[in-house]
Amino acid sequence: MPVPGPGYSITVRLEAPPSASAAGDLTTAVGRVGGVLTAFDVVESHADAIVVDITANVLSADHAEDITSELDSLPGVHVRKVSDRTFLMHLGGKLEVSPKVNLRNRDDLSRAYTPGVARVCQAIAANPEDARRLTIKRNTVAVVTDGSAVLGLGNIGPAAALPVMEGKAALFKKFAGVDAWPVCLDTQDTEEIIRTVRALAPVYAGINLEDIAAPRCFEIEARLREQLDIPVFHDDQHGTAIVVVAALRNALRVVRKPIENCKIVVSGVGAAGSAIIRLLLRKSPGDIVAVDIDGVVHPGREDMDDNLRWVAEHTNRDKATGTLHDALVGADVFIGVSAPNLFGAEQVATMADDAVVFALANPDPEIDPLEAQQHAAVVATGRSDYPNQINNVLAFPGVFRGLLDAHAHHIDDEMLLAAANAIADVVDDRLNASFIVPSVFDAAVAPAVAEAVRAAARREEVASTA
Ligand SMILES: NC(=O)c1ccc[n+]([C@@H]2O[C@H](COP(=O)([O-])OP(=O)(O)OC[C@H]3O[C@@H](n4cnc5c(N)ncnc54)[C@H](O)[C@@H]3O)[C@@H](O)[C@H]2O)c1
Protein backbone atom coordinates (compact mmCIF):
# COMPACT_ATOMS: atom_id res chain seq x y z
CA MET A 1 0.00 0.00 0.00
CA PRO A 2 1.59 3.34 -1.04
CA VAL A 3 2.36 5.86 1.70
CA PRO A 4 1.29 9.51 1.26
CA GLY A 5 4.30 11.77 0.66
CA PRO A 6 4.93 15.53 0.65
CA GLY A 7 4.34 15.78 -3.13
CA TYR A 8 0.59 15.93 -2.42
CA SER A 9 -0.11 17.80 0.77
CA ILE A 10 -3.29 19.64 1.80
CA THR A 11 -4.10 22.18 4.47
CA VAL A 12 -7.67 22.04 5.79
CA ARG A 13 -8.88 25.14 7.63
CA LEU A 14 -11.78 24.29 9.94
CA GLU A 15 -13.75 25.45 12.95
CA ALA A 16 -13.95 23.07 15.92
CA PRO A 17 -15.35 23.15 19.45
CA PRO A 18 -12.81 24.45 22.00
CA SER A 19 -12.97 21.20 23.99
CA ALA A 20 -9.96 19.40 25.49
CA SER A 21 -10.52 16.46 23.16
CA ALA A 22 -10.81 18.47 19.90
CA ALA A 23 -7.17 18.09 18.85
CA GLY A 24 -7.20 14.36 19.51
CA ASP A 25 -10.49 13.87 17.63
CA LEU A 26 -9.22 15.79 14.60
CA THR A 27 -5.82 14.07 14.34
CA THR A 28 -7.37 10.65 14.90
CA ALA A 29 -9.88 11.35 12.10
CA VAL A 30 -7.03 12.12 9.65
CA GLY A 31 -5.19 8.93 10.60
CA ARG A 32 -8.37 6.84 10.40
CA VAL A 33 -8.66 7.45 6.64
CA GLY A 34 -4.93 7.03 5.95
CA GLY A 35 -3.73 10.67 5.91
CA VAL A 36 -0.29 11.49 7.31
CA LEU A 37 -0.62 14.49 9.61
CA THR A 38 2.35 16.87 9.33
CA ALA A 39 1.13 20.03 11.12
CA PHE A 40 -1.62 21.20 13.48
CA ASP A 41 -1.84 24.98 13.92
CA VAL A 42 -4.47 26.91 15.92
CA VAL A 43 -4.88 30.12 13.89
CA GLU A 44 -7.77 31.67 15.89
CA SER A 45 -9.13 31.04 19.37
CA HIS A 46 -12.55 32.20 20.68
CA ALA A 47 -14.62 31.34 23.73
CA ASP A 48 -16.94 29.13 21.68
CA ALA A 49 -14.66 27.81 18.90
CA ILE A 50 -11.13 27.40 17.62
CA VAL A 51 -10.00 27.76 13.99
CA VAL A 52 -7.38 25.19 13.08
CA ASP A 53 -5.16 24.51 10.04
CA ILE A 54 -4.57 20.79 9.66
CA THR A 55 -1.85 19.85 7.18
CA ALA A 56 -1.61 16.29 5.93
CA ASN A 57 0.05 14.28 3.16
CA VAL A 58 -2.48 12.48 0.97
CA LEU A 59 -2.40 10.03 -1.94
CA SER A 60 -4.80 11.55 -4.45
CA ALA A 61 -7.67 13.99 -4.98
CA ASP A 62 -10.14 11.31 -3.85
CA HIS A 63 -8.10 10.68 -0.73
CA ALA A 64 -8.06 14.42 0.04
CA GLU A 65 -11.84 14.40 -0.33
CA ASP A 66 -12.13 11.44 2.09
CA ILE A 67 -10.06 13.22 4.73
CA THR A 68 -12.04 16.43 4.37
CA SER A 69 -15.38 14.60 4.68
CA GLU A 70 -14.14 12.64 7.70
CA LEU A 71 -13.17 15.89 9.46
CA ASP A 72 -16.38 17.67 8.45
CA SER A 73 -18.49 14.84 9.87
CA LEU A 74 -17.12 15.24 13.41
CA PRO A 75 -19.63 16.81 15.85
CA GLY A 76 -19.34 20.61 15.88
CA VAL A 77 -16.65 20.68 13.15
CA HIS A 78 -17.09 22.78 10.03
CA VAL A 79 -14.49 22.74 7.20
CA ARG A 80 -14.01 26.26 5.81
CA LYS A 81 -11.43 25.76 3.09
CA VAL A 82 -9.02 23.18 1.64
CA SER A 83 -5.76 24.28 -0.01
CA ASP A 84 -3.32 22.16 -1.99
CA ARG A 85 0.16 23.12 -0.75
CA THR A 86 1.82 22.08 -4.00
CA PHE A 87 -0.42 24.46 -5.97
CA LEU A 88 0.19 27.20 -3.39
CA MET A 89 3.94 26.79 -4.00
CA HIS A 90 3.37 27.33 -7.74
CA LEU A 91 1.27 30.48 -7.53
CA GLY A 92 2.93 33.05 -9.82
CA GLY A 93 5.70 30.61 -10.77
CA LYS A 94 8.92 29.61 -9.01
CA LEU A 95 11.47 31.99 -10.57
CA GLU A 96 12.09 35.70 -10.94
CA VAL A 97 14.75 37.94 -12.50
CA SER A 98 16.63 40.17 -10.16
CA PRO A 99 19.15 42.82 -11.30
CA LYS A 100 22.74 42.57 -10.02
CA VAL A 101 23.38 46.31 -10.28
CA ASN A 102 22.00 49.27 -8.36
CA LEU A 103 19.87 51.74 -10.33
CA ARG A 104 19.62 54.55 -7.77
CA ASN A 105 20.24 57.69 -9.82
CA ARG A 106 20.94 59.15 -13.24
CA ASP A 107 24.64 58.18 -13.06
CA ASP A 108 23.83 54.52 -12.44
CA LEU A 109 21.30 54.59 -15.28
CA SER A 110 23.74 56.06 -17.75
CA ARG A 111 26.28 53.33 -17.02
CA ALA A 112 23.93 50.33 -16.80
CA TYR A 113 21.88 51.52 -19.76
CA THR A 114 22.35 54.26 -22.34
CA PRO A 115 24.61 55.95 -23.17
CA GLY A 116 27.34 53.97 -21.35
CA VAL A 117 26.13 50.51 -22.37
CA ALA A 118 26.80 51.34 -26.02
CA ARG A 119 30.58 51.07 -25.51
CA VAL A 120 30.13 47.61 -24.00
CA CYS A 121 28.03 46.60 -27.02
CA GLN A 122 30.75 47.85 -29.36
CA ALA A 123 33.40 45.89 -27.45
CA ILE A 124 31.37 42.69 -27.91
CA ALA A 125 30.73 43.45 -31.58
CA ALA A 126 34.50 43.76 -32.03
CA ASN A 127 35.25 40.64 -29.98
CA PRO A 128 32.27 38.27 -29.57
CA GLU A 129 34.09 36.16 -26.92
CA ASP A 130 33.74 39.22 -24.66
CA ALA A 131 30.04 38.34 -24.33
CA ARG A 132 31.10 35.74 -21.74
CA ARG A 133 32.93 38.45 -19.76
CA LEU A 134 30.42 41.30 -20.04
CA THR A 135 26.95 39.73 -20.16
CA ILE A 136 24.76 37.14 -18.48
CA LYS A 137 25.95 34.63 -21.10
CA ARG A 138 28.80 33.69 -18.75
CA ASN A 139 26.49 31.97 -16.27
CA THR A 140 23.24 31.33 -18.17
CA VAL A 141 21.78 28.09 -19.50
CA ALA A 142 18.59 27.58 -21.53
CA VAL A 143 16.36 24.74 -20.37
CA VAL A 144 14.75 23.87 -23.70
CA THR A 145 11.71 21.64 -24.16
CA ASP A 146 8.96 21.03 -26.67
CA GLY A 147 6.79 19.42 -23.98
CA SER A 148 6.68 16.10 -25.84
CA ALA A 149 7.86 13.69 -23.08
CA VAL A 150 7.28 15.39 -19.75
CA LEU A 151 7.95 13.28 -16.63
CA GLY A 152 5.65 10.25 -16.83
CA LEU A 153 2.90 12.47 -18.31
CA GLY A 154 3.85 12.18 -21.98
CA ASN A 155 3.15 14.79 -24.66
CA ILE A 156 1.44 17.54 -22.66
CA GLY A 157 2.83 20.47 -24.65
CA PRO A 158 5.07 23.44 -23.86
CA ALA A 159 2.85 25.45 -21.48
CA ALA A 160 2.07 22.44 -19.27
CA ALA A 161 5.79 21.58 -19.24
CA LEU A 162 6.72 24.98 -17.79
CA PRO A 163 6.36 24.06 -14.07
CA VAL A 164 8.88 21.24 -14.60
CA MET A 165 11.31 23.53 -16.43
CA GLU A 166 10.97 26.18 -13.71
CA GLY A 167 11.75 23.50 -11.13
CA LYS A 168 14.79 22.44 -13.14
CA ALA A 169 16.00 26.04 -13.30
CA ALA A 170 15.54 26.36 -9.53
CA LEU A 171 17.68 23.24 -9.01
CA PHE A 172 20.42 24.63 -11.27
CA LYS A 173 20.58 27.74 -9.09
CA LYS A 174 20.27 25.98 -5.74
CA PHE A 175 22.90 23.32 -6.34
CA ALA A 176 25.40 25.07 -8.61
CA GLY A 177 24.67 28.81 -8.79
CA VAL A 178 23.80 28.48 -12.50
CA ASP A 179 21.22 30.94 -13.91
CA ALA A 180 18.97 28.69 -15.98
CA TRP A 181 15.82 29.86 -17.74
CA PRO A 182 12.94 27.83 -19.20
CA VAL A 183 12.52 27.97 -22.96
CA CYS A 184 9.31 26.07 -23.82
CA LEU A 185 8.88 25.93 -27.58
CA ASP A 186 5.49 25.80 -29.26
CA THR A 187 6.64 23.40 -31.95
CA GLN A 188 7.49 19.71 -32.12
CA ASP A 189 9.05 19.94 -35.56
CA THR A 190 12.69 18.84 -35.46
CA GLU A 191 13.91 21.42 -38.00
CA GLU A 192 12.01 24.26 -36.34
CA ILE A 193 13.37 23.36 -32.90
CA ILE A 194 16.95 23.28 -34.22
CA ARG A 195 16.47 26.59 -36.05
CA THR A 196 14.92 28.25 -33.00
CA VAL A 197 17.53 27.07 -30.51
CA ARG A 198 20.30 28.14 -32.88
CA ALA A 199 18.69 31.57 -33.16
CA LEU A 200 18.42 32.11 -29.40
CA ALA A 201 21.83 30.61 -28.53
CA PRO A 202 23.77 33.94 -28.32
CA VAL A 203 22.34 34.61 -24.84
CA TYR A 204 23.41 31.26 -23.38
CA ALA A 205 26.66 29.50 -22.47
CA GLY A 206 24.95 26.10 -22.55
CA ILE A 207 21.79 24.37 -23.73
CA ASN A 208 20.06 21.80 -21.51
CA LEU A 209 17.51 19.90 -23.58
CA GLU A 210 14.72 18.49 -21.46
CA ASP A 211 11.77 16.14 -21.88
CA ILE A 212 11.98 15.93 -25.69
CA ALA A 213 10.73 12.55 -26.94
CA ALA A 214 12.97 9.89 -28.46
CA PRO A 215 14.00 9.34 -31.21
CA ARG A 216 13.63 13.07 -32.15
CA CYS A 217 15.82 14.07 -29.20
CA PHE A 218 18.84 12.22 -30.68
CA GLU A 219 18.81 14.14 -33.95
CA ILE A 220 18.08 17.49 -32.29
CA GLU A 221 21.00 17.08 -29.91
CA ALA A 222 23.43 15.81 -32.54
CA ARG A 223 22.62 18.60 -35.01
CA LEU A 224 22.75 21.35 -32.37
CA ARG A 225 26.12 20.03 -31.18
CA GLU A 226 27.39 20.37 -34.76
CA GLN A 227 26.00 23.84 -35.25
CA LEU A 228 26.58 25.61 -31.90
CA ASP A 229 29.79 26.65 -30.17
CA ILE A 230 28.33 26.01 -26.70
CA PRO A 231 27.73 22.65 -24.99
CA VAL A 232 24.39 20.93 -25.69
CA PHE A 233 23.33 18.31 -23.13
CA HIS A 234 20.10 16.32 -23.09
CA ASP A 235 19.65 15.64 -19.40
CA ASP A 236 17.20 12.73 -19.84
CA GLN A 237 19.98 10.98 -21.75
CA HIS A 238 23.31 12.00 -20.30
CA GLY A 239 22.34 13.09 -16.78
CA THR A 240 20.82 9.65 -16.29
CA ALA A 241 23.79 7.88 -17.89
CA ILE A 242 26.28 9.70 -15.64
CA VAL A 243 24.45 8.77 -12.43
CA VAL A 244 23.87 5.16 -13.55
CA VAL A 245 27.55 4.70 -14.42
CA ALA A 246 28.55 6.21 -11.05
CA ALA A 247 26.10 4.00 -9.14
CA LEU A 248 27.15 0.90 -11.06
CA ARG A 249 30.85 1.50 -10.34
CA ASN A 250 30.05 1.52 -6.63
CA ALA A 251 27.56 -1.36 -6.78
CA LEU A 252 30.17 -3.55 -8.47
CA ARG A 253 32.66 -2.58 -5.74
CA VAL A 254 30.11 -3.83 -3.18
CA VAL A 255 29.75 -7.20 -4.94
CA ARG A 256 33.46 -7.29 -5.91
CA LYS A 257 32.90 -7.94 -9.62
CA PRO A 258 34.97 -6.27 -12.35
CA ILE A 259 32.72 -4.75 -15.03
CA GLU A 260 34.78 -6.54 -17.69
CA ASN A 261 33.29 -9.85 -16.43
CA CYS A 262 29.70 -8.65 -16.15
CA LYS A 263 26.71 -9.31 -18.36
CA ILE A 264 24.51 -6.22 -18.13
CA VAL A 265 20.87 -6.25 -19.26
CA VAL A 266 19.47 -2.81 -20.12
CA SER A 267 15.68 -2.68 -20.42
CA GLY A 268 14.52 0.37 -22.40
CA VAL A 269 16.40 1.72 -25.41
CA GLY A 270 14.81 5.17 -25.49
CA ALA A 271 16.39 8.45 -24.39
CA ALA A 272 17.79 7.13 -21.12
CA GLY A 273 18.60 3.56 -22.16
CA SER A 274 20.52 4.51 -25.31
CA ALA A 275 22.71 7.01 -23.47
CA ILE A 276 23.36 4.54 -20.64
CA ILE A 277 24.42 1.87 -23.14
CA ARG A 278 26.73 4.26 -25.02
CA LEU A 279 28.45 5.47 -21.85
CA LEU A 280 28.69 1.97 -20.34
CA LEU A 281 30.39 0.71 -23.51
CA ARG A 282 33.24 3.11 -22.69
CA LYS A 283 33.83 1.04 -19.53
CA SER A 284 34.37 -2.22 -21.52
CA PRO A 285 31.69 -4.39 -19.88
CA GLY A 286 31.69 -8.16 -20.47
CA ASP A 287 28.50 -7.80 -22.50
CA ILE A 288 25.40 -5.63 -22.71
CA VAL A 289 22.07 -7.07 -23.81
CA ALA A 290 19.50 -4.39 -24.65
CA VAL A 291 15.78 -5.12 -24.47
CA ASP A 292 12.88 -2.93 -25.52
CA ILE A 293 9.13 -3.35 -25.84
CA ASP A 294 9.69 -5.80 -28.73
CA GLY A 295 12.22 -7.96 -26.86
CA VAL A 296 16.00 -8.41 -27.08
CA VAL A 297 17.74 -6.08 -29.56
CA HIS A 298 19.82 -8.11 -32.04
CA PRO A 299 21.09 -7.49 -35.56
CA GLY A 300 18.48 -9.78 -37.13
CA ARG A 301 15.55 -7.72 -35.90
CA GLU A 302 13.45 -5.94 -38.49
CA ASP A 303 12.07 -2.40 -38.48
CA MET A 304 14.87 -0.93 -36.36
CA ASP A 305 15.58 2.82 -36.50
CA ASP A 306 19.14 4.23 -36.61
CA ASN A 307 19.38 4.25 -32.80
CA LEU A 308 18.33 0.62 -32.40
CA ARG A 309 20.56 -0.48 -35.29
CA TRP A 310 23.56 1.17 -33.62
CA VAL A 311 22.73 -0.57 -30.34
CA ALA A 312 22.28 -3.92 -32.12
CA GLU A 313 25.69 -3.54 -33.75
CA HIS A 314 27.54 -2.63 -30.55
CA THR A 315 25.95 -4.97 -27.96
CA ASN A 316 24.78 -8.57 -27.57
CA ARG A 317 28.03 -10.44 -28.26
CA ASP A 318 26.23 -13.77 -28.72
CA LYS A 319 23.45 -12.27 -30.89
CA ALA A 320 20.89 -13.65 -28.44
CA THR A 321 17.18 -13.27 -29.12
CA GLY A 322 14.11 -13.61 -26.88
CA THR A 323 12.42 -11.76 -24.07
CA LEU A 324 13.55 -9.75 -21.06
CA HIS A 325 13.07 -12.83 -18.90
CA ASP A 326 15.37 -14.84 -21.22
CA ALA A 327 17.99 -12.09 -21.12
CA LEU A 328 18.00 -11.98 -17.32
CA VAL A 329 19.18 -15.60 -16.96
CA GLY A 330 22.79 -15.47 -15.76
CA ALA A 331 22.98 -11.65 -15.93
CA ASP A 332 25.07 -9.85 -13.29
CA VAL A 333 23.33 -6.51 -13.66
CA PHE A 334 19.86 -5.30 -14.62
CA ILE A 335 19.33 -1.65 -15.51
CA GLY A 336 15.71 -0.72 -16.21
CA VAL A 337 14.63 2.54 -17.82
CA SER A 338 11.49 1.18 -19.47
CA ALA A 339 8.12 0.41 -17.89
CA PRO A 340 6.58 -0.72 -14.58
CA ASN A 341 6.26 -4.26 -13.24
CA LEU A 342 8.07 -6.29 -15.90
CA PHE A 343 9.37 -9.10 -13.69
CA GLY A 344 9.40 -10.51 -10.18
CA ALA A 345 11.61 -12.22 -7.61
CA GLU A 346 11.54 -15.49 -9.57
CA GLN A 347 13.36 -13.84 -12.52
CA VAL A 348 15.94 -12.21 -10.20
CA ALA A 349 16.59 -15.72 -8.86
CA THR A 350 17.72 -16.73 -12.38
CA MET A 351 20.36 -13.97 -12.47
CA ALA A 352 23.98 -14.61 -11.42
CA ASP A 353 24.87 -14.66 -7.70
CA ASP A 354 25.17 -11.23 -6.08
CA ALA A 355 23.05 -9.62 -8.79
CA VAL A 356 22.70 -5.85 -9.07
CA VAL A 357 19.22 -4.52 -9.95
CA PHE A 358 18.60 -0.87 -10.91
CA ALA A 359 14.83 -0.58 -11.53
CA LEU A 360 14.47 3.06 -12.55
CA ALA A 361 11.11 3.35 -14.34
CA ASN A 362 9.17 6.17 -12.66
CA PRO A 363 7.01 6.32 -10.68
CA ASP A 364 6.66 2.52 -10.58
CA PRO A 365 9.84 0.50 -11.18
CA GLU A 366 10.32 -2.57 -13.39
CA ILE A 367 10.24 -4.70 -10.23
CA ASP A 368 9.09 -3.93 -6.71
CA PRO A 369 12.37 -3.19 -4.90
CA LEU A 370 11.29 -5.32 -1.93
CA GLU A 371 10.87 -8.30 -4.28
CA ALA A 372 14.18 -7.59 -5.97
CA GLN A 373 15.93 -7.55 -2.58
CA GLN A 374 14.96 -11.19 -2.01
CA HIS A 375 17.69 -12.31 -4.41
CA ALA A 376 19.74 -9.26 -5.47
CA ALA A 377 22.75 -7.99 -3.49
CA VAL A 378 22.26 -4.33 -4.46
CA VAL A 379 18.99 -2.64 -5.48
CA ALA A 380 18.48 0.94 -6.68
CA THR A 381 15.43 2.83 -7.94
CA GLY A 382 14.54 6.34 -9.08
CA ARG A 383 12.41 6.87 -5.98
CA SER A 384 13.15 8.97 -2.94
CA ASP A 385 11.42 6.56 -0.55
CA TYR A 386 14.00 3.77 -1.04
CA PRO A 387 17.76 3.74 -0.50
CA ASN A 388 20.04 4.26 -3.53
CA GLN A 389 18.01 6.85 -5.44
CA ILE A 390 19.33 7.34 -8.97
CA ASN A 391 18.57 11.03 -9.43
CA ASN A 392 19.87 13.28 -12.20
CA VAL A 393 20.17 16.13 -9.70
CA LEU A 394 23.44 14.47 -8.70
CA ALA A 395 24.83 15.27 -12.16
CA PHE A 396 23.43 18.18 -14.16
CA PRO A 397 24.10 21.14 -11.81
CA GLY A 398 27.78 20.26 -11.35
CA VAL A 399 28.20 19.32 -15.02
CA PHE A 400 27.04 22.75 -16.19
CA ARG A 401 28.97 24.55 -13.40
CA GLY A 402 32.14 22.88 -14.69
CA LEU A 403 31.33 23.59 -18.35
CA LEU A 404 30.56 27.25 -17.70
CA ASP A 405 33.66 27.76 -15.55
CA ALA A 406 35.84 26.20 -18.26
CA HIS A 407 34.16 28.33 -20.98
CA ALA A 408 33.62 25.01 -22.74
CA HIS A 409 32.45 25.03 -26.33
CA HIS A 410 31.30 21.42 -26.36
CA ILE A 411 30.70 18.40 -24.15
CA ASP A 412 31.88 14.84 -24.74
CA ASP A 413 32.04 11.38 -23.15
CA GLU A 414 35.31 12.13 -21.30
CA MET A 415 33.52 14.87 -19.37
CA LEU A 416 30.51 12.61 -18.70
CA LEU A 417 32.80 9.87 -17.36
CA ALA A 418 34.70 12.39 -15.25
CA ALA A 419 31.38 13.50 -13.73
CA ALA A 420 30.40 9.87 -13.06
CA ASN A 421 33.70 9.15 -11.32
CA ALA A 422 33.35 12.28 -9.19
CA ILE A 423 29.87 11.24 -7.99
CA ALA A 424 31.07 7.71 -7.22
CA ASP A 425 34.12 9.06 -5.35
CA VAL A 426 32.01 11.25 -3.05
CA VAL A 427 30.64 8.05 -1.45
CA ASP A 428 34.18 7.03 -0.47
CA ASP A 429 34.37 4.78 2.60
CA ARG A 430 30.65 5.16 3.37
CA LEU A 431 30.02 2.57 0.63
CA ASN A 432 27.66 -0.32 1.34
CA ALA A 433 24.76 -2.06 -0.41
CA SER A 434 22.31 0.67 0.71
CA PHE A 435 24.63 3.59 -0.05
CA ILE A 436 26.07 3.43 -3.56
CA VAL A 437 25.31 7.07 -4.44
CA PRO A 438 25.46 10.17 -2.26
CA SER A 439 22.35 11.99 -1.15
CA VAL A 440 21.10 14.70 -3.53
CA PHE A 441 21.53 17.10 -0.61
CA ASP A 442 25.20 16.22 -0.09
CA ALA A 443 26.85 19.62 -0.55
CA ALA A 444 30.08 17.96 -1.70
CA VAL A 445 28.56 16.52 -4.90
CA ALA A 446 28.08 19.51 -7.23
CA PRO A 447 31.52 21.05 -6.50
CA ALA A 448 33.20 17.66 -7.02
CA VAL A 449 31.38 17.11 -10.32
CA ALA A 450 32.12 20.68 -11.43
CA GLU A 451 35.80 20.31 -10.66
CA ALA A 452 36.03 17.00 -12.56
CA VAL A 453 34.22 18.39 -15.62
CA ARG A 454 36.25 21.62 -15.57
CA ALA A 455 39.50 19.63 -15.45
CA ALA A 456 38.39 17.34 -18.29
CA ALA A 457 37.35 20.33 -20.42
CA ARG A 458 40.67 22.08 -19.81
CA ARG A 459 42.67 18.93 -20.58
CA GLU A 460 40.93 18.73 -23.92
CA GLU A 461 41.47 22.37 -24.65
CA VAL A 462 45.19 21.99 -23.97
CA ALA A 463 45.29 18.83 -26.13
CA SER A 464 43.47 20.54 -29.01
CA THR A 465 45.79 23.56 -29.02
CA ALA A 466 49.01 21.51 -28.62
N1 LIG B 1 16.96 8.85 -12.72
C1 LIG B 1 15.99 8.04 -13.04
O1 LIG B 1 15.54 7.32 -12.20
C2 LIG B 1 15.47 8.02 -14.45
C3 LIG B 1 16.09 8.76 -15.45
C4 LIG B 1 15.59 8.69 -16.76
C5 LIG B 1 14.49 7.91 -17.04
N2 LIG B 1 13.88 7.23 -16.02
C6 LIG B 1 12.68 6.42 -16.30
O2 LIG B 1 12.96 5.49 -17.32
C7 LIG B 1 11.82 5.28 -18.14
C8 LIG B 1 12.17 5.52 -19.60
O3 LIG B 1 12.52 6.88 -19.81
P1 LIG B 1 12.96 7.38 -21.28
O4 LIG B 1 13.01 8.86 -21.21
O5 LIG B 1 14.15 6.65 -21.76
O6 LIG B 1 11.68 6.93 -22.13
P2 LIG B 1 11.56 6.59 -23.68
O7 LIG B 1 10.13 6.67 -24.01
O8 LIG B 1 12.54 7.39 -24.47
O9 LIG B 1 12.01 5.04 -23.78
C9 LIG B 1 11.27 4.02 -23.22
C10 LIG B 1 11.89 2.68 -23.64
O10 LIG B 1 11.29 1.66 -22.85
C11 LIG B 1 10.91 0.60 -23.72
N3 LIG B 1 9.78 -0.13 -23.16
C12 LIG B 1 8.50 0.29 -23.00
N4 LIG B 1 7.74 -0.71 -22.49
C13 LIG B 1 8.58 -1.76 -22.33
C14 LIG B 1 8.40 -3.08 -21.86
N5 LIG B 1 7.20 -3.51 -21.48
N6 LIG B 1 9.49 -3.90 -21.83
C15 LIG B 1 10.72 -3.48 -22.22
N7 LIG B 1 10.93 -2.24 -22.68
C16 LIG B 1 9.88 -1.39 -22.74
C17 LIG B 1 10.55 1.27 -25.03
O11 LIG B 1 10.59 0.35 -26.10
C18 LIG B 1 11.65 2.32 -25.11
O12 LIG B 1 12.83 1.74 -25.63
C19 LIG B 1 10.74 6.21 -17.57
O13 LIG B 1 9.94 5.50 -16.66
C20 LIG B 1 11.54 7.26 -16.84
O14 LIG B 1 10.81 7.85 -15.79
C21 LIG B 1 14.34 7.26 -14.76
PDBQT file of the ligand as one rigid body, heavy atoms in Angstrom, charges set to zero:
ROOT
HETATM    1  N1  LIG A 501      16.963   8.852 -12.722  1.00  0.00    +0.000 N 
HETATM    2  C1  LIG A 501      15.992   8.038 -13.036  1.00  0.00    +0.000 C 
HETATM    3  O1  LIG A 501      15.541   7.315 -12.201  1.00  0.00    +0.000 OA
HETATM    4  C2  LIG A 501      15.466   8.019 -14.448  1.00  0.00    +0.000 A 
HETATM    5  C3  LIG A 501      16.092   8.759 -15.451  1.00  0.00    +0.000 A 
HETATM    6  C4  LIG A 501      15.594   8.694 -16.755  1.00  0.00    +0.000 A 
HETATM    7  C5  LIG A 501      14.486   7.910 -17.041  1.00  0.00    +0.000 A 
HETATM    8  N2  LIG A 501      13.879   7.234 -16.016  1.00  0.00    +0.000 N 
HETATM    9  C6  LIG A 501      12.681   6.418 -16.298  1.00  0.00    +0.000 C 
HETATM   10  O2  LIG A 501      12.962   5.488 -17.319  1.00  0.00    +0.000 OA
HETATM   11  C7  LIG A 501      11.822   5.283 -18.136  1.00  0.00    +0.000 C 
HETATM   12  C8  LIG A 501      12.167   5.518 -19.597  1.00  0.00    +0.000 C 
HETATM   13  O3  LIG A 501      12.521   6.882 -19.810  1.00  0.00    +0.000 OA
HETATM   14  P1  LIG A 501      12.958   7.384 -21.284  1.00  0.00    +0.000 P 
HETATM   15  O4  LIG A 501      13.009   8.857 -21.209  1.00  0.00    +0.000 OA
HETATM   16  O5  LIG A 501      14.152   6.653 -21.763  1.00  0.00    +0.000 OA
HETATM   17  O6  LIG A 501      11.676   6.931 -22.128  1.00  0.00    +0.000 OA
HETATM   18  P2  LIG A 501      11.564   6.592 -23.676  1.00  0.00    +0.000 P 
HETATM   19  O7  LIG A 501      10.127   6.672 -24.013  1.00  0.00    +0.000 OA
HETATM   20  O8  LIG A 501      12.544   7.386 -24.469  1.00  0.00    +0.000 OA
HETATM   21  O9  LIG A 501      12.014   5.044 -23.777  1.00  0.00    +0.000 OA
HETATM   22  C9  LIG A 501      11.273   4.017 -23.219  1.00  0.00    +0.000 C 
HETATM   23  C10 LIG A 501      11.885   2.684 -23.641  1.00  0.00    +0.000 C 
HETATM   24  O10 LIG A 501      11.290   1.655 -22.852  1.00  0.00    +0.000 OA
HETATM   25  C11 LIG A 501      10.909   0.602 -23.721  1.00  0.00    +0.000 C 
HETATM   26  N3  LIG A 501       9.777  -0.132 -23.160  1.00  0.00    +0.000 N 
HETATM   27  C12 LIG A 501       8.500   0.290 -23.003  1.00  0.00    +0.000 A 
HETATM   28  N4  LIG A 501       7.743  -0.705 -22.495  1.00  0.00    +0.000 NA
HETATM   29  C13 LIG A 501       8.580  -1.762 -22.331  1.00  0.00    +0.000 A 
HETATM   30  C14 LIG A 501       8.402  -3.079 -21.864  1.00  0.00    +0.000 A 
HETATM   31  N5  LIG A 501       7.198  -3.513 -21.484  1.00  0.00    +0.000 N 
HETATM   32  N6  LIG A 501       9.491  -3.895 -21.830  1.00  0.00    +0.000 NA
HETATM   33  C15 LIG A 501      10.717  -3.477 -22.217  1.00  0.00    +0.000 A 
HETATM   34  N7  LIG A 501      10.931  -2.241 -22.681  1.00  0.00    +0.000 NA
HETATM   35  C16 LIG A 501       9.880  -1.394 -22.744  1.00  0.00    +0.000 A 
HETATM   36  C17 LIG A 501      10.552   1.267 -25.033  1.00  0.00    +0.000 C 
HETATM   37  O11 LIG A 501      10.590   0.350 -26.104  1.00  0.00    +0.000 OA
HETATM   38  C18 LIG A 501      11.654   2.323 -25.109  1.00  0.00    +0.000 C 
HETATM   39  O12 LIG A 501      12.826   1.739 -25.630  1.00  0.00    +0.000 OA
HETATM   40  C19 LIG A 501      10.739   6.215 -17.567  1.00  0.00    +0.000 C 
HETATM   41  O13 LIG A 501       9.938   5.503 -16.656  1.00  0.00    +0.000 OA
HETATM   42  C20 LIG A 501      11.543   7.258 -16.838  1.00  0.00    +0.000 C 
HETATM   43  O14 LIG A 501      10.809   7.850 -15.787  1.00  0.00    +0.000 OA
HETATM   44  C21 LIG A 501      14.344   7.255 -14.757  1.00  0.00    +0.000 A 
ENDROOT
TORSDOF 0
